[in-house]
């Protein structure tokens, strides 16, 4: 192989396999001399790839962890697997999958050959995900379009459906995507309304990057002014403040009959971190005291999903909602009552059974 760039890419692809490669085997794979392999290894090191060499008859070369993340070379199957995984995570706003994963997906899809992009879409379209009912599914293509436009500072046009179903056309300067753990939001400057807005991404459709470049505007500060006279907020703080004005804040005070580590692993970070607190019988317990602007229904569901005994001290409206929910669940578990108790409504008579 006489083409040096192509040879370096193939060498890098081999070294990224988790094994040690003898110099002779690399030379044979690349159809070059061992001396050329050594020179190519030196070139990779100059480019920032930490290639380690071991001496002796069984010695060879392997890629090790370095101080920085160098570019990766992926084969077709690896690229498809990563793209499908990122799409699945980003499309359902899984907790822990944030803006960085969407940026990675945008970069990957930008360079995917059309044949691989088709395979990724086919795999996703043929897969039905099993998701919880507390989040909204999103077209990953919409996410990558928004992320690319925000990164490239390119104006966007899209259709937007408000909470009451009204459809409007928007033209914005996208600033950042924000993930709450169950939904994605776009923080952007709305050009037609001459003001900052937050948009639920699952209500965005037909996003189109116009090609018009812009210089990012500073986000408003606490007093409602611009950046002048104060530090601008970052996108997460601005989003939290804007959402707090839309939904009443719930001041949570919840005790759990389980260790703090157990509860924290089952609660979304947005609800806060529980602190160790002894239970009434001296057993390991914890207490969650925090604030949330999420809905009563969602907070109640997440508390129930912790899967341990808990008691809500406040707020009163959450206590009342849980009382009503508990009564409905008790009735639902009682045989012989309710509209589904007649003939043909028993277990196994629904679609797909029998």
C-alpha positions in Angstrom: 0.0 0.0 0.0 1.8 3.1 -1.3 -0.8 5.8 -0.4 0.5 7.1 2.9 -2.8 8.7 4.3 -4.8 5.6 3.4 -2.2 3.4 4.9 -2.2 5.4 8.1 -6.0 5.2 8.4 -5.8 1.4 7.9 -3.0 1.1 10.5 -5.1 3.2 12.9 -8.1 1.1 12.4 -6.1 -2.0 13.2 -4.6 -0.5 16.3 -8.0 0.5 17.6 -8.8 -3.2 18.0 -8.1 -4.1 21.6 -5.1 -6.3 21.1 -1.3 -6.1 20.6 -0.1 -6.2 17.0 3.3 -7.7 16.2 5.2 -5.5 13.8 5.6 -8.3 11.3 1.8 -8.9 11.2 1.1 -5.2 10.7 3.7 -5.1 7.9 2.0 -8.1 6.2 -1.5 -6.6 6.6 -0.4 -3.3 5.1 1.9 -4.9 2.5 4.9 -2.7 3.5 8.2 -3.3 5.3 8.6 -3.4 9.1 10.7 -0.2 8.8 7.7 1.6 7.1 5.4 0.4 9.9 7.8 2.0 12.5 7.8 5.3 10.6 4.0 5.2 10.4 3.8 4.5 14.1 5.9 7.6 14.7 3.6 9.7 12.5 0.5 8.5 14.5 2.3 9.5 17.7 3.0 13.0 16.3 -0.7 13.3 15.6 -1.5 12.6 19.2 -2.3 8.9 19.2 -0.7 7.1 22.2 0.8 4.0 20.6 2.8 1.9 23.0 5.6 -0.5 21.8 6.8 -3.6 23.7 10.1 -5.3 22.9 11.0 -9.0 22.5 10.0 -11.8 20.3 6.3 -11.5 21.4 6.4 -7.7 21.4 4.4 -5.4 19.3 2.2 -2.3 19.2 -1.0 -1.3 20.8 -3.1 1.8 21.3 -3.4 2.9 24.9 -5.4 5.6 26.8 -3.8 9.0 26.5 -4.3 12.4 28.0 -6.8 13.5 25.3 -9.4 11.9 23.1 -7.9 11.4 19.6 -10.1 11.0 16.6 -11.5 7.4 16.1 -11.7 5.4 12.9 -14.9 3.3 12.7 -15.7 0.6 10.2 -19.2 0.4 8.7 -20.7 -1.9 11.4 -19.3 0.2 14.3 -20.6 3.5 12.8 -24.1 2.0 12.3 -24.2 0.6 15.8 -23.1 3.9 17.4 -25.5 6.0 15.3 -28.4 3.7 16.2 -27.6 3.8 19.9 -27.2 7.6 19.9 -30.5 8.0 18.0 -32.4 5.8 20.4 -31.0 7.6 23.5 -31.5 11.1 22.1 -34.9 10.4 20.6 -36.4 9.4 24.0 -34.6 11.9 26.3 -33.1 9.1 28.4 -31.8 10.4 31.7 -28.0 11.1 31.5 -28.2 11.6 27.7 -27.5 15.3 27.3 -26.6 17.8 24.7 -23.1 16.3 24.2 -24.6 13.0 22.9 -26.7 15.0 20.4 -23.6 16.9 19.2 -21.9 13.6 18.7 -24.8 12.2 16.7 -24.9 15.4 14.6 -21.2 15.0 13.8 -21.5 11.3 13.0 -24.5 11.7 10.7 -22.8 14.6 8.9 -20.1 12.3 7.6 -22.0 9.0 7.3 -22.1 7.7 3.7 -25.6 7.5 2.2 -25.6 3.7 2.3 -24.9 3.7 6.0 -27.4 6.5 6.7 -30.0 4.4 5.0 -29.1 1.4 7.2 -29.4 3.4 10.3 -32.8 4.7 9.4 -34.0 1.3 8.3 -32.9 -0.2 11.7 -34.6 2.5 13.6 -37.8 2.4 11.6 -38.0 -1.4 12.1 -37.5 -1.2 15.9 -40.3 -0.4 18.3 -38.9 0.9 21.6 -40.5 0.1 24.9 -40.5 3.5 26.7 -42.0 4.8 29.9 -45.0 7.1 29.7 -43.3 10.0 31.4 -41.4 11.4 28.4 -42.0 12.3 24.8 -40.5 10.6 21.8 -38.5 12.9 19.4 -37.4 12.4 15.8 -33.6 12.2 16.1 -33.3 14.0 12.7 -35.0 17.0 14.3 -32.5 16.9 17.2 -29.5 16.7 15.0 -30.8 19.5 12.8 -31.3 21.8 15.8 -27.9 20.8 17.3 -26.0 21.4 14.0 -27.7 24.8 13.6 -26.9 25.9 17.1 -23.2 24.7 16.8 -22.8 26.3 13.4 -24.6 29.5 14.4 -27.1 29.2 11.6 -30.7 30.5 11.7 -33.6 28.0 11.7 -37.1 27.9 10.4 -39.6 25.4 11.7 -43.3 24.7 12.5 -44.2 24.8 16.1 -47.3 23.4 17.9 -48.2 25.0 21.2 -49.8 23.3 24.2 -53.3 24.2 22.9 -52.6 22.8 19.5 -52.0 26.1 17.7 -49.6 25.8 14.8 -47.2 28.6 14.1 -44.1 29.2 11.9 -41.0 30.3 13.7 -37.7 31.8 12.6 -35.0 31.7 15.3 -31.4 31.9 16.2 -30.8 28.7 18.1 -28.7 29.0 21.2 -28.6 25.6 23.0 -30.5 22.4 23.5 -31.4 21.5 27.1 -32.3 18.1 28.3 -34.4 17.7 31.5 -34.0 13.9 31.6 -37.4 13.3 30.0 -37.8 16.1 27.4 -35.6 18.2 25.2 -36.0 22.0 24.8 -34.5 24.5 22.4 -33.4 27.8 23.8 -33.5 30.3 21.0 -34.0 34.0 20.0 -37.3 34.3 18.1 -36.6 36.8 15.3 -40.3 37.4 14.6 -41.1 38.2 18.2 -37.8 39.9 19.0 -37.4 38.0 22.2 -36.0 34.8 23.8 -38.1 31.7 23.8 -37.9 28.0 24.9 -39.4 25.4 22.6 -40.3 21.8 23.4 -38.5 19.8 20.7 -41.2 17.2 20.5 -43.5 20.0 19.3 -41.1 21.1 16.6 -41.6 19.8 13.0 -40.0 20.5 9.6 -36.9 22.2 10.9 -34.8 23.8 8.2 -31.4 25.5 8.5 -31.6 28.6 6.3 -27.9 29.1 5.8 -28.0 32.6 7.3 -25.2 32.9 9.9 -25.5 35.0 13.0 -23.5 36.2 16.0 -24.9 34.7 19.2 -26.8 37.2 21.4 -26.1 37.2 25.1 -28.8 35.6 27.2 -30.8 37.9 29.5 -29.6 38.2 33.1 -31.8 38.0 36.2 -33.0 41.6 36.1 -34.4 41.1 32.6 -31.7 43.2 30.9 -28.9 42.2 28.6 -25.4 41.1 29.3 -24.3 44.7 29.9 -23.9 45.3 33.6 -23.9 41.6 34.6 -22.8 38.2 33.6 -25.1 36.4 31.2 -26.8 33.2 32.4 -25.9 29.9 30.8 -28.7 28.1 28.9 -29.6 25.7 31.7 -30.1 28.5 34.3 -32.1 30.6 31.8 -34.2 27.6 31.0 -34.9 26.8 34.6 -35.8 30.4 35.3 -38.2 30.6 32.3 -39.9 27.3 33.2 -40.3 28.4 36.9 -42.5 31.3 35.7 -44.8 28.9 33.9 -45.4 26.2 36.4 -45.9 26.6 40.2 -43.0 25.3 42.2 -43.5 22.2 44.4 -41.5 22.2 47.6 -41.0 18.5 48.3 -40.5 16.9 51.7 -40.5 13.2 51.4 -39.3 10.5 53.7 -38.2 7.0 52.4 -37.8 3.8 54.2 -34.6 2.9 52.3 -31.0 4.0 52.2 -30.2 7.3 50.5 -28.0 5.5 47.9 -30.9 3.2 47.0 -33.3 6.1 46.5 -30.9 8.4 44.7 -30.2 5.7 42.1 -33.9 5.5 41.3 -34.8 9.2 41.3 -34.0 11.6 38.4 -31.3 14.1 39.4 -33.8 16.9 38.7 -35.8 16.0 41.8 -32.8 16.5 44.1 -30.5 14.3 46.2 -31.9 12.6 49.3 -30.0 12.8 52.6 -29.6 10.0 55.2 -32.4 10.2 57.8 -33.2 7.5 60.4 -36.6 5.8 60.0 -39.2 5.6 62.8 -38.0 2.2 63.8 -34.3 3.1 63.6 -33.8 1.5 60.2 -31.8 3.2 57.4 -33.9 5.8 55.7 -33.5 9.1 53.9 -35.3 12.4 53.3 -35.7 14.4 50.2 -36.2 18.1 50.6 -36.1 20.0 47.3 -38.1 22.0 44.8 -39.5 21.0 41.5 -41.5 22.7 38.7 -42.6 19.4 37.2 -46.3 18.3 37.2 -47.9 16.7 40.2 -48.6 13.6 38.1 -45.0 13.1 37.0 -43.6 13.7 40.5 -46.0 11.2 42.0 -45.1 8.6 39.4 -41.4 9.0 40.0 -41.8 8.7 43.8 -43.8 5.5 43.3 -41.2 4.1 40.9 -38.6 4.2 43.7 -40.1 0.9 44.8 -40.0 1.4 48.6 -42.2 2.7 51.4 -42.3 6.5 51.5 -44.3 9.3 53.2 -45.0 12.7 51.7 -45.0 15.6 54.2 -45.5 18.2 51.6 -46.7 20.0 49.5 -50.4 19.5 50.4 -51.5 19.2 46.8 -49.1 16.3 46.2 -50.4 14.6 49.3 -54.0 15.0 48.0 -53.1 13.8 44.6 -51.4 10.6 46.0 -54.4 9.9 48.2 -56.7 10.0 45.1 -54.2 8.0 43.0 -53.9 5.4 45.8 -57.7 5.0 46.0 -58.0 4.5 42.2 -55.2 2.0 42.2 -56.8 0.1 45.1 -60.1 0.0 43.1 -58.2 -1.1 40.0 -56.8 -4.1 41.9 -60.2 -5.2 43.3 -61.8 -7.9 41.2 -65.4 -7.7 40.2 -65.8 -3.9 40.0 -65.4 -1.3 37.3 -66.3 -1.2 33.6 -63.9 -4.0 32.7 -65.4 -6.6 34.9 -68.0 -8.0 32.5 -67.7 -11.1 30.3 -64.8 -11.0 27.9 -62.8 -8.5 29.9 -60.7 -10.8 32.0 -57.0 -11.3 31.7 -55.9 -12.7 28.4 -58.9 -11.4 26.4 -57.1 -8.3 25.1 -55.4 -8.0 21.7 -52.6 -10.4 21.1 -53.7 -12.9 23.7 -54.9 -16.4 23.0 
